[in-house]
Amino acid sequence: MKREVGVFIESNYAQEETDYFRLELFNDEKISVSSTIQNISDISKIFTDFSQGFTVPCSPTNNAIFKHFYQNDVNTSFIIDYQIRFNAYIEIDNVLFRRGKIQLEKASIKNGQPDSYSVTFYGEGVSLKDFFGEGKLSQLDYSTVNHTYDENEVYDRITIDSSVTDYDVRYPFISSKRVWQFGASVPVPTENLPTWYEYPIDNSNNLNDKDGRIYYTELFPAVRCKTLFDLIADYCGVTFNGLFLNTDMFRKAFLWFKNKENKLEISGSQNISFYNTSGDLGFSFLPSGNVLTMNDNLNSLDEFGGGTGEDYVHKLLLRCVSLSTPTRWYLDIFVNGVFDITYSATTTSSGYQYSKYYDLGDVITFQVRTENACTTEFQFGYSRTLSADDGTGTIQTYTDNGQSLGTATTSLITDLASYAPDMKIADFVHGMCKEFNMTVYSIEKNVFTFIPINDWYGKGLKYNITQYTDVTGIEIERMKLYKTIEFKYQESESFMNKYFLESLSNLDGHGYGDLKKSFNYDGGEYKIESPFENLLHCNFGNQLQVAYSLNKEFASYIPKPCLLYMNQVTTLENSEQYFYDLSGFGQALTNYIPFGQDSNILTTQGLVPLTLNFGAEISSFYNSVNPNTLYNMYYSAYLINLYNNKNRLVKVKTILPLSILTKLQLNDRLIIRDKRYMINEMESDLTTGEVNFSLISDFALIKPITLIAVEVNKPYKVNVNIAHGSGVIAKTKSSQFTLNGSYGQTTIGSNGELLIVIGGTFTTQAQIDIESTLINGEVETQFIVLTL
């Protein structure tokens, strides 16, 4: 039986109230939607639901909606940008099927008459890219995370643990000026160094000496990636959800903000405050104390027998009187609220340096900026001059003079926008999805959920569709898989990375953190390329880890956007000292927050060192091979199932009832007879209910037992894979448990976040049973095992 399909499109005309209009459809038009997220032909695909185009008639209703697109000389009261997609949704028999956007592609004219419009429907996941547009990270509003920039503020962001203050902006030890060394005095080490590497003969680069101490002005900031996601959501006017975004696996990832070779800070603008005014001029100051009005208080001028102020020439002169700190200053002048000119110098002056003429009535304000925090003082001179006949035929020149002093104290504010990597917002978000193998889906307008593929599949439901399947026409194909899958970072110019790449032990010549995974198949090659650079760090052996944004010539370079992991606060060995410049002296530090590829993160297996490397490398921080790679954590489970020798690609035709078709998600499992499948692709004919599936055999555990390593007297938030589709109820059998005198309590949020609180003495294992009542009436039980 043919189903009634409704396609609704939102008005985006500024003069109208927001509303949805129903498009008129051809009676025989086939509307099909192809849906896929991650499949065997593109395992880095992250967006959902793309439809083939379909046509709608040029009816009066549709012409009104599309404003006669086929005829561009029709005058309407509304201006439509046809490059922008319209918000839309699709219903089947009055039941919501998908939300998304509609793109008007073209109009067709037949026999001189408008015939049809061609449109394409995009699912919400795909339409997320529309919000990004061509926007760049530098266009985000960083006002909530910009901060005072001085040695004390940077010191705190280097040393203070996240449990005390969880800064969204930190300062990694990455040098862009010199080759930091530790204990570089004699004897000079020579082993394991490139032949071109030379030590200086003094301690100017030695972090173990005050002469080589790190200055805060050497350090570029790094911004938490979760914070960038929040700023992007604000910039785009959307909401980003996802439990994973709030886990330490994601929150400890930072993006290094360096887009210039050397650091240059400019203070925030400060108003000049006037004081000590002298001279008998008609100029007056407004009560705010920082605004000068070129005003003449005299209604007549006696010396000219009743002349007016307009007869005078008004002149402003200025000079810098004093600077508390040697620095370059910038004096910005605004006239009647509009920027006029900037004067700049690095010195003070005994005489007026600059002058300019203004008109009577001009309102002038002054703002000062400096390259270093500084108290500035300026002297402003004012004069009015008139040359005129004094009544006797003699030209006389009259001049009145006055002056005022003005002062302002500036402080440096980190302007993160000015240091943001030259990177599009879309490339950043897509890159982060590649790092953690995340997909994006949306079931609510302008709300997008990010989730790793493994977790997303764990939230899927199961549907037995045997009775709706055409079992007479099933096709079973071999899996057309890749012979190699390569995970690759951008090539780094850092001399550390270059040395690793060219080292004799690097037999396959891969970049640090890259991975090439080979399989016993005759297929082609597939490359997942991260947009980020992966800086190899150097550990001096005393827990002090640094990196270098210096090329093989030890010259500063502008890197690709660098992704970093923030580790735990680390204590340096007692026998060593590391020096930081504080208050003009070398301050010995005992602890700091390391950055690099690795971070010790609380997971369901306890505290585990995770890495941003795709491949297993020797960790520069832990000095051992770290197997907890991005590949092993986020890609291997899917690929292990995909490359199972028993796996097949199964193609079936079905006619699904409306109750399944409108609820089915791409992470749901399908059961046909006695076999379970994952959805590779599905193409749905909305008018007939016919759905063609491309399915992958599923051998993975849907709800595996989860082990959680715990400590007493500590709360834990754990992201567990609980199905939470429409109409699903998830709960624990018991919210409390007691073992050997210890007390515990669990609660589950509606979004699948499990909070476990344990107190007392915990000496054995405890099991928590989680029941999930699925939309199809089935009940599944997941087991959470707590262990020390």
C-alpha positions, 0 to 999 in steps of 0.5 A, a space after each residue: 500500500 502506498 504511503 503518504 509522504 509529507 515534505 515540510 520546508 521552513 520559511 527563512 524569510 526575515 519578514 515572515 514568522 518562522 513556519 513550515 510549509 508543506 511542499 506539493 509532490 507529484 503523485 508518482 514521485 519516488 522519494 528515497 533516502 540513502 543512509 550510511 555512517 561508517 562503511 567498508 568503503 569509507 571508514 572515516 565517514 562521520 555524517 548521516 543520511 543523504 538522499 538522492 534528489 527528487 522533483 516537485 511540481 511548479 504548483 502555485 504552492 511550491 512557486 510561492 515557497 521558492 519565489 518563482 526561482 525559474 524567473 529571476 525578474 519577478 519582483 517579490 518582497 522577499 530576497 532568497 539566498 538559494 545557496 543556503 539550504 532550508 530547514 526541513 523534515 519528512 513525515 510518513 503517514 503523519 509520523 516523523 521520519 527525519 529532520 534535515 535540510 533541503 537544497 533547491 538545485 534547479 527548475 525545469 521548463 517544458 514547452 515554455 512553461 515551468 514544470 518542476 523543481 529539483 531538490 535534495 534532502 540532507 540529514 541533520 548530520 550532513 547539514 552540520 557542515 552548513 553551519 561551519 561554512 568557511 569560518 576559521 578558528 580565528 573568528 571564534 569569540 575567545 572573550 571568556 577564555 582570554 586572560 591576563 598575560 604575565 609571568 604569574 598568570 602563566 606560572 599558575 597555568 603551568 603548575 596548578 593541578 586541574 583538581 584545583 583550577 581546571 584551566 581551559 588555556 595552558 602553556 606547554 613547554 614548547 620552544 620556538 626560540 632556542 634549543 632548551 637543554 638540561 644540565 648542559 654544562 661539561 661534560 658534554 653528552 655525545 651519544 644518541 645525538 645527530 651529528 649536527 647537534 652542538 651544545 653552547 659553551 655557556 648556560 644560556 639554554 640550560 634549564 638547570 641554570 638560572 641563566 637558561 631559565 624559561 621566560 613566559 614570553 617564550 610560550 605559546 598557549 594551548 586551548 582545550 579542544 572541548 572549550 573550542 567545541 563549546 565556542 564553535 557551538 556558540 558561533 554556529 548557534 547550535 548545541 553539541 552533546 555527547 558524553 564522550 566530550 565530557 570525558 578526560 579522553 577528550 577534555 585533556 586534548 588541547 590545540 596549540 595556538 601558534 600561527 607566527 614564528 615568534 610571540 608578540 603580545 599587545 595589551 588591551 586598550 586603556 582609556 587615557 585619564 586626564 589630570 593637571 590641566 592648565 591654561 585659559 582655553 575654551 576647551 572643556 573636559 567631559 566628567 568622565 575624565 578621558 574625553 576632550 571636546 574641541 569647544 570654545 566657551 566664549 560666545 564672542 572674542 573681544 580681541 576681534 570685536 565680536 568674532 566667533 569660535 569658528 574663526 579659530 584654527 584648533 590644534 592638538 599636540 602630544 608627546 609621551 612623557 614617561 614609560 614605567 617599562 621600556 616598550 612600544 606604545 600605540 596611541 589610538 585617537 578617535 574623533 566623534 567615536 570613529 577611529 582617526 589615527 594611531 601614533 606609535 614609538 618606543 621612546 619618550 620625548 622632551 618636546 611634542 612629537 605629533 600634532 594635528 588640526 581638528 574642527 570646533 566641536 570635535 569630541 576626541 578620545 584617546 586609548 593606549 596599547 603597549 607591547 608590555 604591561 606598563 604605566 604610561 603618561 602623555 602630555 597633550 597641548 592644545 592651541 587656538 590661533 586666529 589671524 585677522 584684521 584688528 580693526 586698524 587694517 593690521 593683521 594680528 595673530 592671536 594664540 591661546 595655549 593650554 595643556 593637560 597630562 593623561 595617564 593609563 596603566 596597561 596589562 597584557 591580555 592574551 588575544 587567543 584569536 590572534 594566535 589561532 592556527 590557520 584552520 577552518 572550523 569544519 576541518 578542526 571538527 572533522 579532524 577531531 572526529 577522525 582522531 577518536 573515530 566519532 560519528 555525529 547524529 541529530 534527532 533534534 533540530 540544531 542539536 548534534 551528538 558526537 560519539 565514538 563509533 564503538 559507543 554508538 553501536 553499543 547504544 543500538 537496538 535489535 530488530 528481527 526483520 525476518 518476516 519483512 525480508 524477501 528471503 528469495 532474493 538475498 545476495 551474499 558477497 565477499 567483503 571488498 576490503 583494503 589491503 592496508 589502512 594507513 593512519 597518518 599525521 601531517 609531516 612535522 618540520 621539528 628537528 626531533 620529528 625529522 631525526 625520528 623519521 631518518 633514524 636507522 631504527 625506523 625501518 618503514 620510514 613512518 612519522 612518529 605516531 603514524 600507523 600502517 595496518 596491513 591485512 591479508 587481502 588483495 584490496 587497495 589502500 585506504 588513508 585516514 589523514 589527520 589535519 594535525 601535526 604530532 610533535 615528538 617531545 624530549 624527556 630529560 630523564 627527570 620527568 621534565 618533558 619539552 618539545 621544539 617548534 624548531 626546524 633542522 636549522 634550529 629556526 622557528 617555524 609555523 607548524 600545522 595545528 598541533 594536538 597535545 594531551 595534558 598529563 597529570 601534575 608531575 613532581 620533578 626529581 628532588 636532585 634536579 632543579 628547573 628554572 622559570 623566570 618569576 619576578 625577574 629571577 630564576 624560580 626553581 619549580 618542583 612540579 608542572 603539568 606535562 604536555 605531549 602525546 600521553 596522558 594518565 586518564 581514569 578509564 573503566 580499567 582504572 588509571 591508564 596512560 592513553 596516547 594520541 599516537 595512532 601506532 604504538 610508539 615508545 612514549 617520550 614521557 613514560 619511556 616505554 611502548 604505550 599500546 593504548 593508541 587511538 587505533 586500539 582504543 577507537 578503531 580496532 573493534 570495528 575493523 576486527 569485526 569487519 576483517 573476520 574471515 567469516 564476515 560477508 556483505 549481505 544484500 537484502 530487500 525488505 518492506 518494513 512497517 512504519 513502526 520500524 522504518 521511522 524508528 530504525 537508526 544506523 546503529 541498530 542491529 538487524 536479525 534475519 533468521 538466526 544471524 545478526 547484522 550491522 547496517 552498512 547502507 540502507 536505501 529507503 523508498 518512503 512511498 512504498 516502505 521498501 528498504 534495500 539493505 547492505 549488511 555486515 555480519 556482526 560477531 561483536 558483543 553488543 553488551 560486553 561485561 564492563 570492568 571498572 577499577 575503583 578506589 574507596 571514598 571516590 566518586 566515579 562517572 563512567 560512560 556505559 553503553 546503555 540503549 537510550 533510543 525513543 521509549 527506552 527505560 534504563 535502570 539498575 536492579 538495585 541502586 545500593 549494594 553492600 559488600 564486606 561492610 562497604 557501602 555503594 550507590 549507583 544512579 543512571 542519568 537519562 543520557 546513559 551516564 553511570 555515577 558510582 559512589 563507593 565508601 568504606 573498605 572495599 576489599 572484593 568485587 561487586 556486580 551491578 546489573 543494569 536492565 534496559 527495556 528496549 522499544 521493541 519490548 525486549 529486556 537486556 541486562 548489562 553487567 558492571 563489575 567493580 574491582 580494585 
